[in-house]
Amino acid sequence: MDFFFVTKFQNCENEHDHGLLWIVDAPIYGIDFNKTIENIVDRYITCDNDKLTPNLCEIQTHRHKKNL
């Protein structure tokens, strides 16, 4: 696997990252079965806060706030 990440800053200097992953033998959208694609996504990506430590959960939870 190889990867590329870019860190950006929004208003009030809120930091966030964008990433791209290259995975060897990854399934191809439109060719492979959806379930095969879902399995590879589930292997590398999670949205389950239960898998994060409490301090990471606090800083890695997406939220919006009003900027003045």
MARFIPA-205321 format. One record per atom (N, C-alpha, C): z, y, x; residue in three letters; atom name. Coordinates in Angstrom, 1 decimal, always signed. Layout:
rec w->Z | v->Y | u->X | r->ALA | a->CA
...
END
This chain:
rec w->+0.0 | v->-1.2 | u->+0.8 | r->MET | a->N
rec w->+0.0 | v->+0.0 | u->+0.0 | r->MET | a->CA
rec w->+0.0 | v->+1.2 | u->+0.9 | r->MET | a->C
rec w->-0.7 | v->+2.2 | u->+0.5 | r->ASP | a->N
rec w->-0.7 | v->+3.5 | u->+1.1 | r->ASP | a->CA
rec w->-0.5 | v->+4.6 | u->+0.1 | r->ASP | a->C
rec w->-0.1 | v->+5.8 | u->+0.5 | r->PHE | a->N
rec w->+0.3 | v->+6.8 | u->-0.5 | r->PHE | a->CA
rec w->+0.0 | v->+8.2 | u->+0.0 | r->PHE | a->C
rec w->+0.0 | v->+9.1 | u->-0.9 | r->PHE | a->N
rec w->-0.2 | v->+10.5 | u->-0.6 | r->PHE | a->CA
rec w->+0.6 | v->+11.3 | u->-1.6 | r->PHE | a->C
rec w->+1.5 | v->+12.2 | u->-1.1 | r->PHE | a->N
rec w->+2.3 | v->+13.1 | u->-2.0 | r->PHE | a->CA
rec w->+2.1 | v->+14.5 | u->-1.7 | r->PHE | a->C
rec w->+2.1 | v->+15.4 | u->-2.7 | r->VAL | a->N
rec w->+2.1 | v->+16.8 | u->-2.5 | r->VAL | a->CA
rec w->+3.3 | v->+17.4 | u->-3.2 | r->VAL | a->C
rec w->+4.1 | v->+18.3 | u->-2.5 | r->THR | a->N
rec w->+5.2 | v->+18.9 | u->-3.1 | r->THR | a->CA
rec w->+4.8 | v->+20.3 | u->-3.5 | r->THR | a->C
rec w->+5.1 | v->+20.7 | u->-4.8 | r->LYS | a->N
rec w->+4.8 | v->+22.0 | u->-5.3 | r->LYS | a->CA
rec w->+6.0 | v->+22.6 | u->-5.8 | r->LYS | a->C
rec w->+6.0 | v->+24.0 | u->-5.9 | r->PHE | a->N
rec w->+7.1 | v->+24.8 | u->-6.4 | r->PHE | a->CA
rec w->+6.6 | v->+25.6 | u->-7.6 | r->PHE | a->C
rec w->+7.4 | v->+25.5 | u->-8.7 | r->GLN | a->N
rec w->+7.1 | v->+26.3 | u->-9.9 | r->GLN | a->CA
rec w->+7.9 | v->+27.6 | u->-9.9 | r->GLN | a->C
rec w->+8.0 | v->+28.2 | u->-11.0 | r->ASN | a->N
rec w->+8.8 | v->+29.4 | u->-11.2 | r->ASN | a->CA
rec w->+10.3 | v->+29.1 | u->-10.8 | r->ASN | a->C
rec w->+11.0 | v->+30.0 | u->-10.2 | r->CYS | a->N
rec w->+12.3 | v->+29.9 | u->-9.8 | r->CYS | a->CA
rec w->+12.5 | v->+28.8 | u->-8.7 | r->CYS | a->C
rec w->+11.4 | v->+28.5 | u->-8.0 | r->GLU | a->N
rec w->+11.3 | v->+27.6 | u->-6.9 | r->GLU | a->CA
rec w->+11.7 | v->+26.2 | u->-7.3 | r->GLU | a->C
rec w->+11.4 | v->+25.7 | u->-8.5 | r->ASN | a->N
rec w->+11.7 | v->+24.4 | u->-8.9 | r->ASN | a->CA
rec w->+10.7 | v->+23.4 | u->-8.2 | r->ASN | a->C
rec w->+11.2 | v->+22.5 | u->-7.4 | r->GLU | a->N
rec w->+10.4 | v->+21.6 | u->-6.6 | r->GLU | a->CA
rec w->+10.0 | v->+20.4 | u->-7.4 | r->GLU | a->C
rec w->+8.7 | v->+20.0 | u->-7.3 | r->HIS | a->N
rec w->+8.3 | v->+18.7 | u->-7.9 | r->HIS | a->CA
rec w->+7.2 | v->+18.1 | u->-7.1 | r->HIS | a->C
rec w->+7.0 | v->+16.8 | u->-7.2 | r->ASP | a->N
rec w->+6.0 | v->+16.1 | u->-6.4 | r->ASP | a->CA
rec w->+4.9 | v->+15.5 | u->-7.3 | r->ASP | a->C
rec w->+3.7 | v->+15.4 | u->-6.7 | r->HIS | a->N
rec w->+2.6 | v->+14.7 | u->-7.3 | r->HIS | a->CA
rec w->+2.2 | v->+13.6 | u->-6.3 | r->HIS | a->C
rec w->+1.9 | v->+12.4 | u->-6.8 | r->GLY | a->N
rec w->+1.6 | v->+11.3 | u->-5.8 | r->GLY | a->CA
rec w->+0.4 | v->+10.5 | u->-6.2 | r->GLY | a->C
rec w->-0.2 | v->+9.9 | u->-5.3 | r->LEU | a->N
rec w->-1.3 | v->+8.9 | u->-5.5 | r->LEU | a->CA
rec w->-1.0 | v->+7.7 | u->-4.6 | r->LEU | a->C
rec w->-1.1 | v->+6.5 | u->-5.2 | r->LEU | a->N
rec w->-0.9 | v->+5.3 | u->-4.5 | r->LEU | a->CA
rec w->-2.1 | v->+4.5 | u->-4.4 | r->LEU | a->C
rec w->-2.4 | v->+3.9 | u->-3.2 | r->TRP | a->N
rec w->-3.5 | v->+3.0 | u->-3.0 | r->TRP | a->CA
rec w->-2.8 | v->+1.6 | u->-2.9 | r->TRP | a->C
rec w->-3.1 | v->+0.7 | u->-3.7 | r->ILE | a->N
rec w->-2.5 | v->-0.7 | u->-3.7 | r->ILE | a->CA
rec w->-3.6 | v->-1.7 | u->-3.5 | r->ILE | a->C
rec w->-3.4 | v->-2.5 | u->-2.4 | r->VAL | a->N
rec w->-4.3 | v->-3.6 | u->-2.1 | r->VAL | a->CA
rec w->-4.5 | v->-4.5 | u->-3.3 | r->VAL | a->C
rec w->-5.7 | v->-4.9 | u->-3.6 | r->ASP | a->N
rec w->-6.0 | v->-5.8 | u->-4.7 | r->ASP | a->CA
rec w->-5.5 | v->-5.3 | u->-6.1 | r->ASP | a->C
rec w->-5.4 | v->-4.0 | u->-6.3 | r->ALA | a->N
rec w->-4.9 | v->-3.5 | u->-7.6 | r->ALA | a->CA
rec w->-6.0 | v->-3.8 | u->-8.6 | r->ALA | a->C
rec w->-5.6 | v->-4.0 | u->-9.9 | r->PRO | a->N
rec w->-6.6 | v->-4.2 | u->-10.9 | r->PRO | a->CA
rec w->-7.4 | v->-2.9 | u->-11.2 | r->PRO | a->C
rec w->-8.6 | v->-3.1 | u->-11.7 | r->ILE | a->N
rec w->-9.5 | v->-2.0 | u->-11.9 | r->ILE | a->CA
rec w->-9.5 | v->-1.7 | u->-13.4 | r->ILE | a->C
rec w->-9.2 | v->-0.4 | u->-13.8 | r->TYR | a->N
rec w->-9.2 | v->+0.0 | u->-15.2 | r->TYR | a->CA
rec w->-10.7 | v->-0.2 | u->-15.8 | r->TYR | a->C
rec w->-10.8 | v->-0.8 | u->-16.9 | r->GLY | a->N
rec w->-12.0 | v->-1.0 | u->-17.6 | r->GLY | a->CA
rec w->-12.7 | v->-2.3 | u->-17.2 | r->GLY | a->C
rec w->-12.2 | v->-3.0 | u->-16.2 | r->ILE | a->N
rec w->-12.7 | v->-4.3 | u->-15.8 | r->ILE | a->CA
rec w->-11.6 | v->-5.4 | u->-16.0 | r->ILE | a->C
rec w->-10.4 | v->-5.1 | u->-15.5 | r->ASP | a->N
rec w->-9.4 | v->-6.1 | u->-15.6 | r->ASP | a->CA
rec w->-8.7 | v->-6.0 | u->-17.0 | r->ASP | a->C
rec w->-7.9 | v->-7.0 | u->-17.3 | r->PHE | a->N
rec w->-7.2 | v->-7.0 | u->-18.6 | r->PHE | a->CA
rec w->-6.1 | v->-6.0 | u->-18.6 | r->PHE | a->C
rec w->-5.8 | v->-5.3 | u->-19.7 | r->ASN | a->N
rec w->-4.8 | v->-4.3 | u->-19.8 | r->ASN | a->CA
rec w->-3.4 | v->-4.9 | u->-19.4 | r->ASN | a->C
rec w->-3.1 | v->-6.1 | u->-19.7 | r->LYS | a->N
rec w->-1.8 | v->-6.7 | u->-19.3 | r->LYS | a->CA
rec w->-1.7 | v->-6.8 | u->-17.8 | r->LYS | a->C
rec w->-2.8 | v->-7.1 | u->-17.1 | r->THR | a->N
rec w->-2.8 | v->-7.1 | u->-15.6 | r->THR | a->CA
rec w->-2.5 | v->-5.8 | u->-15.1 | r->THR | a->C
rec w->-3.0 | v->-4.7 | u->-15.7 | r->ILE | a->N
rec w->-2.8 | v->-3.4 | u->-15.2 | r->ILE | a->CA
rec w->-1.3 | v->-3.0 | u->-15.5 | r->ILE | a->C
rec w->-0.9 | v->-3.3 | u->-16.7 | r->GLU | a->N
rec w->+0.5 | v->-3.0 | u->-17.1 | r->GLU | a->CA
rec w->+1.5 | v->-3.7 | u->-16.1 | r->GLU | a->C
rec w->+1.2 | v->-4.9 | u->-15.7 | r->ASN | a->N
rec w->+2.1 | v->-5.6 | u->-14.8 | r->ASN | a->CA
rec w->+2.2 | v->-4.9 | u->-13.4 | r->ASN | a->C
rec w->+1.1 | v->-4.4 | u->-12.9 | r->ILE | a->N
rec w->+1.1 | v->-3.7 | u->-11.6 | r->ILE | a->CA
rec w->+1.8 | v->-2.4 | u->-11.7 | r->ILE | a->C
rec w->+1.7 | v->-1.7 | u->-12.8 | r->VAL | a->N
rec w->+2.4 | v->-0.4 | u->-13.1 | r->VAL | a->CA
rec w->+3.9 | v->-0.7 | u->-13.2 | r->VAL | a->C
rec w->+4.3 | v->-1.7 | u->-13.9 | r->ASP | a->N
rec w->+5.7 | v->-2.0 | u->-14.0 | r->ASP | a->CA
rec w->+6.3 | v->-2.4 | u->-12.7 | r->ASP | a->C
rec w->+5.5 | v->-3.0 | u->-11.8 | r->ARG | a->N
rec w->+6.0 | v->-3.4 | u->-10.5 | r->ARG | a->CA
rec w->+6.3 | v->-2.2 | u->-9.6 | r->ARG | a->C
rec w->+5.6 | v->-1.1 | u->-9.7 | r->TYR | a->N
rec w->+5.7 | v->+0.0 | u->-8.8 | r->TYR | a->CA
rec w->+6.3 | v->+1.3 | u->-9.4 | r->TYR | a->C
rec w->+6.3 | v->+1.4 | u->-10.7 | r->ILE | a->N
rec w->+6.7 | v->+2.6 | u->-11.4 | r->ILE | a->CA
rec w->+7.8 | v->+2.3 | u->-12.4 | r->ILE | a->C
rec w->+8.8 | v->+3.1 | u->-12.5 | r->THR | a->N
rec w->+9.9 | v->+2.9 | u->-13.5 | r->THR | a->CA
rec w->+10.2 | v->+4.3 | u->-14.1 | r->THR | a->C
rec w->+10.6 | v->+4.2 | u->-15.4 | r->CYS | a->N
rec w->+11.2 | v->+5.4 | u->-16.1 | r->CYS | a->CA
rec w->+12.5 | v->+5.0 | u->-16.6 | r->CYS | a->C
rec w->+13.1 | v->+3.9 | u->-16.1 | r->ASP | a->N
rec w->+14.4 | v->+3.4 | u->-16.5 | r->ASP | a->CA
rec w->+15.5 | v->+4.1 | u->-15.7 | r->ASP | a->C
rec w->+16.3 | v->+5.0 | u->-16.3 | r->ASN | a->N
rec w->+17.4 | v->+5.6 | u->-15.7 | r->ASN | a->CA
rec w->+18.5 | v->+4.7 | u->-15.2 | r->ASN | a->C
rec w->+18.6 | v->+3.5 | u->-15.8 | r->ASP | a->N
rec w->+19.6 | v->+2.6 | u->-15.4 | r->ASP | a->CA
rec w->+19.4 | v->+2.1 | u->-14.0 | r->ASP | a->C
rec w->+18.2 | v->+2.2 | u->-13.4 | r->LYS | a->N
rec w->+17.9 | v->+1.8 | u->-12.1 | r->LYS | a->CA
rec w->+18.2 | v->+2.8 | u->-11.0 | r->LYS | a->C
rec w->+18.6 | v->+4.0 | u->-11.5 | r->LEU | a->N
rec w->+18.9 | v->+5.1 | u->-10.6 | r->LEU | a->CA
rec w->+20.4 | v->+5.2 | u->-10.4 | r->LEU | a->C
rec w->+20.8 | v->+5.7 | u->-9.2 | r->THR | a->N
rec w->+22.2 | v->+6.0 | u->-9.0 | r->THR | a->CA
rec w->+22.6 | v->+7.2 | u->-9.8 | r->THR | a->C
rec w->+23.8 | v->+7.4 | u->-10.2 | r->PRO | a->N
rec w->+24.2 | v->+8.5 | u->-11.0 | r->PRO | a->CA
rec w->+23.7 | v->+9.9 | u->-10.5 | r->PRO | a->C
rec w->+23.9 | v->+10.1 | u->-9.2 | r->ASN | a->N
rec w->+23.5 | v->+11.4 | u->-8.6 | r->ASN | a->CA
rec w->+21.9 | v->+11.6 | u->-8.7 | r->ASN | a->C
rec w->+21.2 | v->+10.5 | u->-8.5 | r->LEU | a->N
rec w->+19.7 | v->+10.6 | u->-8.6 | r->LEU | a->CA
rec w->+19.3 | v->+10.8 | u->-10.0 | r->LEU | a->C
rec w->+20.0 | v->+10.2 | u->-11.0 | r->CYS | a->N
rec w->+19.7 | v->+10.3 | u->-12.4 | r->CYS | a->CA
rec w->+19.8 | v->+11.8 | u->-12.8 | r->CYS | a->C
rec w->+20.8 | v->+12.4 | u->-12.3 | r->GLU | a->N
rec w->+21.1 | v->+13.8 | u->-12.7 | r->GLU | a->CA
rec w->+19.9 | v->+14.7 | u->-12.2 | r->GLU | a->C
rec w->+19.5 | v->+14.5 | u->-10.9 | r->ILE | a->N
rec w->+18.4 | v->+15.4 | u->-10.4 | r->ILE | a->CA
rec w->+17.0 | v->+14.9 | u->-10.7 | r->ILE | a->C
rec w->+16.8 | v->+13.7 | u->-11.1 | r->GLN | a->N
rec w->+15.5 | v->+13.2 | u->-11.4 | r->GLN | a->CA
rec w->+15.1 | v->+13.1 | u->-12.9 | r->GLN | a->C
rec w->+15.9 | v->+13.7 | u->-13.7 | r->THR | a->N
rec w->+15.7 | v->+13.7 | u->-15.2 | r->THR | a->CA
rec w->+14.9 | v->+15.0 | u->-15.5 | r->THR | a->C
rec w->+13.7 | v->+14.8 | u->-16.1 | r->HIS | a->N
rec w->+12.8 | v->+15.9 | u->-16.5 | r->HIS | a->CA
rec w->+13.5 | v->+16.7 | u->-17.6 | r->HIS | a->C
rec w->+13.5 | v->+18.0 | u->-17.4 | r->ARG | a->N
rec w->+14.0 | v->+18.9 | u->-18.5 | r->ARG | a->CA
rec w->+13.3 | v->+20.3 | u->-18.3 | r->ARG | a->C
rec w->+13.3 | v->+21.0 | u->-19.4 | r->HIS | a->N
rec w->+12.8 | v->+22.4 | u->-19.4 | r->HIS | a->CA
rec w->+13.9 | v->+23.4 | u->-19.6 | r->HIS | a->C
rec w->+13.8 | v->+24.5 | u->-18.9 | r->LYS | a->N
rec w->+14.7 | v->+25.6 | u->-19.2 | r->LYS | a->CA
rec w->+13.9 | v->+26.9 | u->-19.3 | r->LYS | a->C
rec w->+14.5 | v->+27.8 | u->-20.0 | r->LYS | a->N
rec w->+13.8 | v->+29.1 | u->-20.2 | r->LYS | a->CA
rec w->+13.9 | v->+30.0 | u->-19.0 | r->LYS | a->C
rec w->+12.8 | v->+30.4 | u->-18.5 | r->ASN | a->N
rec w->+12.8 | v->+31.3 | u->-17.3 | r->ASN | a->CA
rec w->+12.6 | v->+32.7 | u->-17.8 | r->ASN | a->C
rec w->+13.4 | v->+33.6 | u->-17.3 | r->LEU | a->N
rec w->+13.3 | v->+35.0 | u->-17.7 | r->LEU | a->CA
rec w->+12.4 | v->+35.8 | u->-16.8 | r->LEU | a->C
END
